[in-house]
Amino acid sequence: MNETKNLIAAKMPKAWPEGSGGRRLRWMGPAAIVLTLLGCGQGPGTAPVSGVVQFDGVPVTQGTVSFYPVAGGRPATGKLGPGGAFELSTFGNGDGALLGGHKVTISAMELINAPPPPKSLSEEISQSAPPPKAGPKARWIVPEKYSAQATSGLTATVVGGTNLIEFDLP
């Protein structure tokens, strides 16, 4: 058995010349840590963006806000939550949006006559009721025009540092 291992080892190419003793590996640990730390936080050329969306003075608590860079590039998106608050993400969670001018869309709708979502997989499997005759319908919480870049008319400029942007839709 040992002879087989020795034969295999003798035929395998050596990764490093004799005597290197892992010196090349010593710098790899710190380099990996530095590269990992550089990869955390904001993406390239982004700044944190958060804000609030209201429609007729009432916070919009569900839906999506999207920022599309006018100069091109990856758009940023964020979900609307309690109080109409949102936080944008482009490359990673909460890293904000690319710097510069943006076209903005806000898409918020709810389903009417939709069955409640099941609480578990077993409940979903056990539900054998036939589908309702009238299917669920979508109702726009904010006017549909705000959901498309071509018709929203909304814009925003993202600058270095923290950006707080509020939209009060009529």
N, C-alpha and C positions, 0 to 999 in steps of 0.2 A: 504494500500500500504506500509506504513512504517513497519507494522508488518511482511509483507512478506520479506522485506529487512533484518530486524533483524533476522528472522528465518534462512535465507540463510547465513548471516554473522556468526551466531552462529554455523552453521554446517561446515563452511569452516575452514580448518586447518590454524593455525597462522604461518606465515613465520618466525617470530622472537619472542622470549619471550617478555612478557610485560616489559616495561621499557627500552628496547634497544634503543628506540627513534631514529632509523636510524643511529646509530653510525657505524654500519657495512657498510652503504652506503657511509659514508664520505671518506673513503680511496679508494673507487672504481673509483671515478672520476680521481684523480691524477694517479692511477695505469693504467687506460685506456689510459691516455695521454702518459705515459712513454712507454707502450707497442706499441702504435701507432707510436711513434717516433723511436723506435727500429726497427720497421718493414719497415721504409722508407730507401731509399738509396740502397746501394749495397746488394746483396744477400750473403749467407754464402760462404766465400772463393772465392769471385770474385774480379776482378779489372777491371776498365774501359779500353775498347779496342776500338780504332778507327783507321782508316787508309784510304788508297787509293788503287784502283785497276786500272792498265793500261794493255792494250794488244797492243803489238808492239808500245809502247810509246804513245798510245791514251787512255785517260780516258774511263773506262767502266761505263756508266751512268745509266744502268738498269740491274737488276738481284739481286742475293742474295749471300752473303758470309756466310758460316757456319763453326764454329769451333767445332770439336768433340773431347772431352777429351780422351787422350790415356788411362788414368787410369779408364775411365768410368765416368758416370754422365751425367747430362743434357747438351746437346749441346747449343751453343750460335749462334744466327743468326742476320743478319743485311741486310737492303736493300741498294743497291748501288744508289747513287744520283748524283747530279751535281759535276763535276770534278772527278768522280769515288770514291767519299767519302762514307764511311760506318761507322756505330757505332753499336756495338754488344749489344745484350740483351739476358739474360739467364732466370732470374726469374722475372724481371721487366724492364720497358722501360729504356734502356741506362745503365743498371747496369754492363755491360761487360761480361766477360767469367770467368769460373772457373780457378784457378791458376794451372799452370803446362803445360805439353806438349799437343799439339793438332794436329790432322789431319785436313786439311783445304780443303773445296770445294768452288768453285766459279761457279755458274750456271747463265748464261746470254744468253738469246735468245730473238728473236723478231718474231712476226707473219707477214708473207708476204701474200698479197691478202686478208687480213681480212677486213671486213667492219668496218667503223669507229664506235666507241661506241656511243650509243644514248646519247643525252644531258639530257634527262629527261625520266621518266616513260611513260608519254603520248606519247612522240616521239617513244619510243620502241613499244608501243602498236599499234600506227598508221602505223608503217612500216610493210607492208604486201607483200613486194617483195619476190619472191621465192628465196631460197638459191642459191648462185652461183654454176655453174657446177663444177668448180675447187675450192675446199675448201681452207682455209688458210693453209699455210705451215710454219713450224718453221725453222728459220735460227739461228744457233749458232753464237753469237757475239764473244765468246771466244771458243776455241776448246772444244768439248763435254767431252774430257777426264778429264777436270778440275771439272766436276760436280759430280764425284764419288770419295769416299774415297779411293777405291782400286786403282784408276788410276791417281789421281790428282798429287801425288808426292809432294804436298804442305804441309808444317808443320809450326807451330809457337809455341813459348813458352810465356805464360802469367805470368808475375811477379807482385808482389805487387806494387801499385802505378799506374800511367797512362801509358798505352801501346799504342804506335803509330806504326802500322805495315803496311808496303807497299808491294804490290805484283806487279811486272812488268813482266807480262807473255810474253813469246816469241811466 
